């Protein structure tokens, strides 16, 4: 690996990081910016990097997806799942299948592609992107049940899209076998993946608790090993590694283990890097000149999935659940496409079904349109549909308890919402349980050191060190004055 390549990689990575400032200001999805930087550096524009190896891109993308999907499962909370389990699960499974089937049939009827090719394109573009969705939804306080449904669907629907794509590719190669064999293989792919994810997460909790070292880096490195173990173990057993990775992350993220907050930060960092590297790589892989030859079909496919296939799938999958028409409209519009469809678009070439990379270009163009059209207007859609709820401004200060030993104490962020006492009240006047400590106060975007005589005001954010079971009682005491 030459120094020039390393220098270019560093420049592209730093440029991608600072391009997020554009996203924050103008609402352009960051993943679209990453793709744009990759395309700009590629052979068709500046010519800094020549890259056309789809097989290598697929291998690198698989590794990146392991960490992206592991983090998606890790950050999926049981509380959010309880609010939107039914519709999210329906959209992540039946919704993906319905989107793929409807889109495939529409492409076959309208664009004139063969049925197999049409269904394959439909399967590749059927899932939504968790990174793109989370990056946009978390800017606003959107109605919780709606935002949770979209977030969990996006975090959990990639495995289904991958299974559908692989099934169609294997069918085209004549490797599917009898219907009974197919059903058994599919059941094992999903069930075995879930089982492997559960076993790896259980083992991971034991490993984290038994590691017993003061070097925090080992805990962070262990989290990487756990994600790779989940994928590798499932694949070795003939199950689906992506399914295993998601569920290993989910169960681990909802469990209690040593140094969890530090591990969570590490997983988020690796996932963010994987997303950036993946989209830069995919941007390098595409040749912008080739997009000129497919823009009409690509625009048509984007229109069909955004305005027909996705809406029909959402209506079918949310019919048993109580959603208003405004909420359904927002869920329809929240189906942003992203990394997984583009990665899946590299698969047909490996099976000899896309020698001229036309399917890849079609999917890539459709993803670009989805990111630009839906990603840049999702905030606007939430406001117009009346789904934005008042919420506190984002907090720029954090205080975390990063412990490499088990502890009953944790650090909580509590906000004073109500204040009856004129001029506030002193910390010394609070009736807090013994052993509870207010470590810092955030007021007007400034962090303050608390003392007994410090007067608290409405809107103050307190970082409190206390046992987890006392968090609600402390919050009630803070808001009782």
C-alpha atoms as one frame of an Amber mdcrd trajectory, in Angstrom:
protein
   0.000   0.000   0.000   1.641   3.195  -1.197   1.997   6.382   0.875   0.044
   8.206  -1.841  -2.939   5.883  -1.384  -2.862   6.358   2.399  -2.674  10.128
   1.940  -5.660  10.118  -0.436  -7.640   7.870   1.923  -6.947  10.240   4.817
  -7.946  13.310   2.789 -11.185  11.665   1.610 -12.063  10.551   5.140 -11.463
  14.001   6.640 -13.385  15.646   3.798 -16.288  13.269   4.428 -16.315  14.098
   8.144 -16.429  17.842   7.574 -19.031  17.475   4.842 -21.476  16.626   7.637
 -21.522  20.356   8.438 -23.272  20.831   5.086 -25.817  18.209   6.095 -26.511
  19.964   9.402 -27.014  23.302   7.668 -28.943  22.346   4.528 -30.502  19.008
   5.483 -28.723  17.015   2.772 -28.318  13.359   3.879 -24.712  12.757   4.904
 -24.559   9.468   3.050 -25.298  11.306  -0.184 -22.352  13.600   0.522 -20.071
  10.612   1.170 -21.112   9.077  -2.146 -20.518  12.394  -3.889 -16.989  12.715
  -2.484 -16.187   9.161  -3.624 -17.551   9.851  -7.112 -15.626  13.136  -7.276
 -12.354  11.403  -6.439 -13.044   8.540  -8.856 -11.718   7.982 -12.338 -14.547
   9.747 -14.176 -14.077  13.132 -12.489 -10.764  14.043 -10.782  -9.165  10.686
 -11.532  -7.446  10.443  -8.156  -8.418   6.800  -7.591  -9.297   4.153 -10.169
 -11.429   1.392  -8.676 -13.696  -1.063 -10.529 -13.242  -4.316  -8.584 -16.814
  -5.285  -7.571 -15.654  -8.554  -5.974 -13.268  -6.720  -3.645 -15.895  -4.044
  -2.973 -18.369  -6.765  -1.993 -15.920  -8.312   0.496 -15.078  -4.964   2.083
 -18.773  -4.018   2.159 -19.659  -7.258   3.957 -17.205  -6.451   6.755 -18.533
  -2.892   6.975 -22.128  -4.129   7.109 -21.276  -6.412  10.048 -20.462  -3.390
  12.225 -23.237  -1.182  10.815 -25.937  -3.779  11.490 -24.405  -4.804  14.842
 -24.692  -1.192  15.995 -28.247  -1.008  14.634 -29.206  -3.939  16.856 -27.176
  -2.626  19.815 -29.012   0.714  19.861 -32.496  -0.850  19.447 -34.083  -0.533
  22.878 -36.619  -2.983  24.288 -38.749  -0.014  25.358 -38.916   1.228  21.763
 -39.599  -2.297  20.583 -42.516  -2.561  23.017 -44.077   0.581  21.548 -43.779
  -0.434  17.899 -42.894  -4.139  17.811 -45.853  -5.256  15.672 -45.696  -2.728
  12.836 -41.883  -2.574  12.802 -41.549  -6.371  12.592 -44.237  -6.522   9.912
 -42.489  -3.855   7.816 -39.044  -5.412   8.322 -40.176  -8.817   7.027 -43.446
  -8.830   5.087 -42.935  -5.202   4.101 -39.579  -5.958   2.489 -41.005  -8.968
   0.639 -44.050  -6.970  -0.505 -41.892  -4.044  -1.654 -39.604  -6.387  -3.600
 -42.487  -8.256  -5.248 -44.543  -5.174  -6.131 -41.545  -3.248  -7.402 -40.318
  -6.234  -9.418 -43.683  -6.699 -11.108 -43.952  -2.978 -11.840 -40.455  -2.870
 -13.366 -41.315  -5.906 -15.505 -44.574  -4.338 -16.689 -43.376  -0.775 -17.226
 -39.682  -1.022 -18.105 -39.860  -4.311 -20.013 -37.021  -6.082 -18.187 -37.260
  -9.868 -17.762 -39.247 -11.006 -14.725 -36.168 -12.478 -13.038 -34.116  -9.301
 -13.531 -37.025  -7.142 -12.376 -37.576  -9.170  -9.207 -33.836  -9.127  -8.504
 -33.713  -5.326  -8.748 -36.825  -5.155  -6.556 -35.202  -7.357  -3.901 -31.952
  -5.389  -3.924 -33.697  -2.076  -3.347 -36.376  -3.294  -0.924 -34.720  -2.395
   2.400 -34.332   1.002   4.032 -31.146   2.487   5.471 -30.778   2.733   9.258
 -27.912   5.254   9.170 -29.745   7.639   6.850 -32.998   7.333   8.791 -31.461
   7.781  12.249 -29.352  10.719  11.144 -32.474  12.587  10.065 -35.101  11.455
  12.590 -32.957  12.316  15.604 -32.802  15.974  14.641 -36.483  16.365  15.578
 -38.734  15.089  18.353 -41.094  13.137  16.088 -44.059  11.259  17.556 -42.437
   8.342  19.358 -44.483   5.436  17.979 -43.954   6.617  14.404 -40.225   7.334
  14.734 -39.636   4.058  16.621 -41.455   2.106  13.925 -39.290   3.573  11.166
 -36.056   3.265  13.164 -36.580  -0.362  14.177 -37.791  -1.310  10.703 -34.662
   0.239   9.183 -32.388  -1.478  11.704 -33.993  -4.900  11.213 -34.983  -5.122
   7.537 -31.558  -5.557   5.911 -31.339  -9.328   6.600 -34.638  -9.933   4.784
 -33.473  -7.991   1.713 -30.191  -9.908   1.698 -31.998 -13.270   1.967 -34.365
 -12.379  -0.883 -31.522 -11.230  -3.119 -29.465 -14.359  -2.471 -32.506 -16.576
  -3.059 -33.204 -15.012  -6.477 -29.535 -15.240  -7.438 -29.396 -18.909  -6.395
 -32.634 -19.581  -8.262 -31.103 -18.039 -11.386 -28.053 -20.275 -10.907 -30.268
 -23.355 -10.395 -29.137 -23.940  -6.819 -32.397 -23.603  -4.897 -33.510 -27.245
  -4.916 -37.060 -28.389  -4.179 -39.641 -26.128  -2.483 -39.291 -28.191   0.716
 -35.516 -27.781   0.689 -35.928 -24.077   0.025 -38.336 -23.638   2.950 -36.015
 -25.553   5.248 -32.982 -23.554   4.148 -34.793 -20.255   4.622 -36.060 -21.292
   8.073 -32.548 -22.294   9.119 -31.042 -19.112   7.704 -33.331 -17.008   9.904
 -33.787 -19.294  12.930 -30.160 -20.370  13.014 -29.058 -16.754  12.709 -31.267
 -15.709  15.617 -30.010 -18.623  17.710 -26.383 -17.873  16.944 -26.937 -14.220
  17.809 -28.449 -15.153  21.169 -25.654 -17.576  22.092 -22.926 -15.112  21.103
 -24.581 -12.307  23.085 -24.810 -14.568  26.164 -21.161 -15.523  25.786 -20.205
 -11.875  25.267 -21.802 -10.807  28.569 -19.745 -13.443  30.388 -16.572 -12.392
  28.593 -17.041  -8.700  29.377 -17.702  -9.413  33.049 -14.776 -11.841  33.331
 -12.192  -9.784  31.417 -11.297  -7.838  34.581  -8.645  -5.435  33.257  -7.951
  -1.762  33.794  -7.081  -1.315  30.124 -10.309  -0.010  28.577  -9.024  -0.666
  25.086  -9.377  -4.419  25.612 -13.118  -4.055  26.282 -13.492  -2.012  23.103
 -11.488  -4.511  21.073 -13.615  -7.305  22.533 -16.770  -5.658  21.151 -15.289
  -5.881  17.641 -14.487  -9.535  18.217 -18.050 -10.228  19.363 -19.560  -8.746
  16.193 -17.203 -10.771  13.995 -17.840 -13.917  16.074 -21.611 -13.625  15.611
 -21.248 -13.374  11.843 -18.576 -16.045  11.507 -20.294 -18.573  13.782 -23.622
 -18.254  11.976 -22.043 -18.533   8.526 -20.004 -21.574   9.621 -23.260 -23.259
  10.649 -24.934 -22.412   7.338 -27.156 -19.751   8.925 -27.365 -16.081   8.004
 -24.548 -14.047   9.549 -26.282 -10.701   9.145 -29.324 -11.936  11.089 -26.982
 -13.229  13.816 -25.104  -9.930  13.992 -28.276  -7.885  14.396 -29.709 -10.040
  17.176 -26.356 -10.387  18.962 -26.190  -6.584  19.016 -29.808  -6.308  20.165
 -29.491  -8.678  23.117 -26.105  -7.315  24.123 -27.309  -3.707  23.889 -30.215
  -4.466  26.223 -28.097  -6.375  28.747 -26.031  -5.108  31.673 -22.294  -5.778
  31.568 -19.004  -4.208  32.596 -17.900  -1.033  30.763 -21.080  -0.942  28.678
 -20.996   2.803  27.985 -17.427   2.701  26.744 -18.268  -0.280  24.545 -21.328
   1.553  23.187 -19.159   4.521  22.208 -16.706   2.193  20.501 -19.434   0.392
  18.555 -20.893   3.712  17.434 -17.490   4.940  16.306 -16.694   1.782  14.337
 -20.159   1.832  12.741 -19.777   5.494  11.769 -16.367   4.823  10.228 -17.768
   1.762   8.413 -20.627   3.821   6.978 -18.285   6.548   5.772 -15.728   4.124
   4.333 -18.456   2.070   2.669 -20.092   5.012   0.927 -16.762   6.472  -0.131
 -15.839   3.072  -1.574 -19.180   2.718  -3.372 -18.788   6.243  -4.709 -15.383
   5.258  -6.135 -16.888   2.103  -7.639 -19.467   3.923  -9.744 -18.525   5.658
 -12.982 -20.668   8.811 -13.298 -20.549   8.622 -17.103 -22.316   5.267 -16.971
 -25.162   6.786 -14.964 -26.014   8.946 -17.967 -27.069   5.817 -19.866 -29.464
   4.608 -17.151 -30.894   7.822 -15.709 -34.327   7.353 -17.282 -34.748   3.786
 -16.013 -33.167   4.708 -12.676 -35.555   7.623 -12.236 -38.465   5.366 -13.154
 -37.425   2.738 -10.594 -37.038   5.403  -7.904 -40.510   6.738  -8.713 -42.038
   3.243  -8.617 -40.511   2.347  -5.250 -41.159   5.723  -3.581 -44.695   6.374
  -4.797 -46.120   2.902  -5.470 -44.284  -0.118  -4.036 -43.391   1.377  -0.631
 -46.825   2.971  -0.026 -48.671  -0.253  -0.887 -46.371  -2.281   1.375 -46.867
   0.188   4.243 -50.665   0.131   3.853 -50.693  -3.685   3.880 -48.306  -4.068
   6.828 -49.804  -1.343   9.050 -53.453  -2.229   8.359 -53.786  -4.310  11.586
 -52.323  -1.482  13.670 -53.744   1.861  14.706 -52.046   4.562  12.673 -53.596
   7.755  11.398 -53.356   8.497   7.678 -50.764  11.191   8.469 -48.611   8.706
  10.355 -48.869   6.203   7.497 -47.894   8.872   4.981 -44.802   9.684   7.017
 -43.833   6.010   7.326 -44.198   5.730   3.548 -41.946   8.728   2.994 -39.438
   7.488   5.602 -38.322   4.538   3.479 -34.919   5.986   2.550 -32.558   3.784
   0.575 -28.885   3.572   1.406 -25.862   1.318   1.738 -27.396  -2.160   1.633
 -29.136  -1.791  -1.774 -25.889  -0.578  -3.342 -23.906  -3.392  -1.709 -26.466
  -5.947  -2.906 -26.185  -4.467  -6.389 -22.599  -5.796  -6.498 -23.832  -9.400
  -6.012 -25.209 -10.118  -9.529 -21.789  -9.543 -11.096 -20.351 -12.285  -8.873
 -23.008 -14.667 -10.281 -22.288 -13.605 -13.861 -25.681 -11.896 -14.199 -24.493
  -8.308 -14.560 -21.436  -8.287 -16.836 -21.944  -4.681 -17.948 -22.818  -3.447
 -14.392 -26.139  -2.095 -15.642 -28.108  -3.411 -12.654 -25.561  -1.847 -10.322
 -25.910   1.509 -12.075 -29.722   1.319 -11.955 -29.794   0.606  -8.231 -27.136
   3.226  -7.517 -29.078   5.909  -9.381 -32.338   4.976  -7.647 -30.618   5.209
  -4.234 -29.256   8.652  -5.135 -32.757   9.853  -6.009 -34.206   8.390  -2.793
 -31.526  10.011  -0.610 -31.956  13.365  -2.289 -35.755  13.445  -2.610 -36.789
  11.776   0.655 -33.792  12.508   2.859 -33.787  16.249   2.242 -37.557  16.584
   2.799 -38.189  14.236   5.728 -38.021  17.061   8.291 -40.412  19.132   6.173
 -42.799  16.184   5.837 -42.851  15.670   9.620 -43.713  19.333  10.188 -46.384
  19.452   7.494 -48.021  16.296   8.799 -48.035  17.628  12.366 -45.860  14.859
  13.783 -43.146  17.016  15.367 -43.561  17.226  19.131 -41.956  19.836  21.383
 -38.770  18.562  22.897 -35.660  19.816  24.689 -32.804  21.222  22.606 -29.865
  18.891  21.975 -27.384  18.758  24.845 -23.791  19.619  23.958 -22.330  18.407
  27.273 -22.247  14.828  28.497 -20.943  13.220  31.667 -20.626   9.440  31.654
 -19.640   6.856  34.222 -17.129   4.609  32.451 -16.381   1.846  34.938 -14.407
  -1.337  34.373 -16.030  -2.895  37.429 -19.647  -3.758  38.190 -21.376  -1.018
  40.132 -24.882  -0.276  41.375 -24.295   3.396  40.588 -24.852   5.056  37.239
 -24.821   8.583  35.820 -28.190  10.034  34.868 -29.154  13.124  32.935 -32.229
  14.715  34.573 -34.001  17.905  33.498 -35.974  20.247  35.755 -39.234  20.666
  33.851 -41.322  22.394  36.549 -40.421  25.111  39.007 -42.883  26.589  41.499
 -40.415  28.390  43.772 -39.734  31.926  42.529 -36.010  32.431  41.941 -35.358
  28.704  42.107 -34.274  26.605  45.082 -30.976  25.576  46.632 -29.439  22.143
  46.166 -29.040  21.972  49.949 -32.835  22.126  50.345 -33.387  18.932  48.348
 -34.360  15.724  50.139 -32.205  13.371  48.123 -31.530   9.779  49.239 -28.222
   9.143  50.956 -25.358   8.526  48.584 -26.907  10.472  45.676 -24.586  13.094
  44.207 -25.279  15.901  41.737 -21.998  16.045  39.817 -22.637  18.914  37.387
 -25.290  21.273  36.034 -25.819  22.431  32.445 -27.477  25.849  32.155 -27.698
  27.967  28.996 -25.206  25.663  27.279 -22.687  26.199  30.088 -21.544  23.554
  32.548 -21.542  24.543  36.249 -19.981  22.938  39.324 -22.747  22.356  41.909
 -22.528  23.407  45.567 -24.979  23.247  48.438 -25.916  26.895  47.960 -26.306
  26.698  44.171 -29.840  27.647  43.125 -31.457  25.399  40.555 -33.742  26.844
  37.897 -36.324  25.566  35.498 -34.637  24.100  32.399 -31.463  23.130  34.251
 -30.014  19.753  33.299 -28.429  17.842  36.152 -26.014  14.942  35.926 -26.738
  12.764  38.938 -24.704   9.840  40.279 -27.122   7.382  41.876 -28.429   3.799
  41.825 -30.542   3.152  38.742 -33.594   2.208  40.825 -33.697   5.707  42.340
 -33.687   7.657  39.052 -37.462   8.202  38.910 -37.674   9.212  42.581 -34.862
  11.750  42.151 -36.529  13.213  39.055 -39.798  13.566  40.996 -37.999  15.347
  43.858 -36.294  17.765  41.470 -39.611  18.692  39.870 -41.579  18.970  43.124
 -40.391  22.468  44.199
